[in-house]
Amino acid sequence: MKKLNALAALVASTALAAPMAMAQDMADSLTLVSWGGAYQKSQKLAYADPYLADHPGLTVTWDESSAEAVAKLRAMNEAGNITWDLVDVVAADAIRLCDEGLAMEIDPDDDLLPGDDGTSAEDDFGDLLVSDCFIPQIVYSTTFGYRTDMVGDTPPTEVCAVFDMDTYPGKRALEKRPINNMEWALYCDGVAKDEIYDVLATEEGQEQALAKLDTIKDDVIWWSAGADTPQLLADGEVVMGSTYNGRLFSVIEEQDQPVGMLWDMQVFDLDGWIIPTGLDDDHLARVQDFVKFATDTQRLADQAKYISYGPARASSAPLVGTHAELGIEMAPHMPTDPENSKNTLLYNYEFWADYRDDIDAKFQSWLAK
């Protein structure tokens, strides 16, 4: 009996010691890469701050370089020096990074927590698991905001108003990359929505899109950071501009600027985490622990308290309520709301994963002319 009691004590002490050893094996710093602005703030409030409260010895550093994630991770990999721990990227970039071996593959049911309702992680995220390396967080859209005091008595209701310089004179803001711009250009040049990517896959279609963009090129301010367009709108430097719907929510509802939202032909997209390959063991352990926490049902629902992006987990949707500070219902501000999603474009991940480098080169050459 004494031997059995001693054995039980040994097992119990080992079980207690194991989590402590694991904790000691985790890095005491974490570098998170995101987009800055309202979106990064929502991540900080919903994910990072609660995690830090449970891990007081940890320091978190934010890097706002997600727009350059592919190029920078390529460079880090070549140099053999990975300085980022966890990177927030759009789904298309996650696919590219996965294909190039720059992002780790994950097993949703092993690496992520099940939903609060008992649903497996794989079923909870469902079709949003668009890559073996991608951990979805939110559904968002890229759409247009406009100055309500600069559009006269007939505010725009359709995306092609962007190309209507006669009715809506003034500067536009467009992202300094081909994605979305090429699709909108073809659509507003008469290409049917369900044919856009077939046309864009051809040399002629690419030239057609650039020719349409040529019609407003002299009046475009090109942006590379998500905060640019909201600031340009707030300052009255542009009459309309593209950006993420959450950025526009912030400038409209939180800053009370004279800005309206144009939902027509909003481009649905996904955003989430990738874990870079090449992390040392202690940083990888810390990242995996954080990811399980940051992507659980409650945390994804919590993010919707601060920004108008839909949570990627099905189990999170019923938990979305009012804005944490404004007290307003968030559902009408979601891109997936029925009133907002009457005419949308689904982002084609496979197309841009295949064509991104070639069309990027052509687009940058066109910009330089």
C-alpha positions, 0 to 999 in steps of 0.5 A: 500500500505504501508503494502504491501511495508513493507511486500515486504521489509521484504521478501527481507531482509529475502531473503538476510539474508538467504544465510548469515545465511547459510554461518555462519552455515558452518564450517570454516575448511575442511579436505579432504582425498586423495592419495597425489602426482600428483592426489591430486595436480590436485584436489587442483588446479582444486577444492580446490584453486578456492573454497578457492578463493571464501571463504577466511575465510576457511582453507583446510587440506589435509590428504593422507590416502585414501588407508586406508580409510575403516579401518580408517573410521571404527575405527572413527565410533567405537570411535564416532569421525569423523575427516574427512569431505570428502574422496576420494576413489575408487568405490569398497571402496565406495560400502563397506563404503556405505554397512556398513553405514559409508558413506552418501547416496546422491541424485545426482539431489538434492546434485549435480549441473546439467551439464552446458548443462542442463543435470541432474546430474544423467544423466550426470554421468550415469552408473558411479554412481555405489553406492548410496553413491558415487560421481564420479570424474574421470575414471582412470586406473592402468597399468604398466610403464617401464624403456625404458633404461632397457628393451633392444631393445624389449620394452614390449607390453603385460602385461605378460612381468611382469612375464617374468623374462628371457626377462626382468630381474630386480625388479618389483613394485606391489601394496601391495594388491590383487586387480589387481595383482590377475587378471593379474596373472590369465590372464597371467596363461592362464585364459580368460579375461571374465572368470577371476572373475568366476575363482577368486571366487573359492578357486582353482582360488585364489591359482592359482593366488598366485602361479603365483605371487610366480614366481616373488615374490622374485623380487617384491618391494611392494608399498602402496602409488601411488607415490612409483612406479614412484619414483622407476622407476625414480631411476632405482630401478625397471625395471617395476611397476604398478601404476595409469596412471596419476602418469606415465603421470607425471613421463614421461611428466612432469619429462622427465624420461626414462619411457614408458607406457604399456597400455595392460590390463590396469584396468579401475576404478573410483575414487570419493568422499564419505561423512562420516556419523556422521558429525555435521551440520556445517561441513556437510553444508560446505562439501555439498557446496564444493561438488557441486562446485568441481563436476560441469562440469567445475571443472571436466574438469579443473582437466584434465588440470593437470592429464591424468584422464578422467572426470566423467561427460559427459558434461565435456568431450568437455571442456578437452583441453591441459595441463595447463603447458605443452601445450600438448593435453591431449586426447592421454594420457587418458586411454579411448583413442582408441589407449590405450584401445584396450585390457582393463579389467573392474574392477568388483566392486561387486566382490571385495565388496563381496570378498575383506576381505577374499582375503585380508586376504589370500593375506597378509598371502601369503605375510608373508610366 
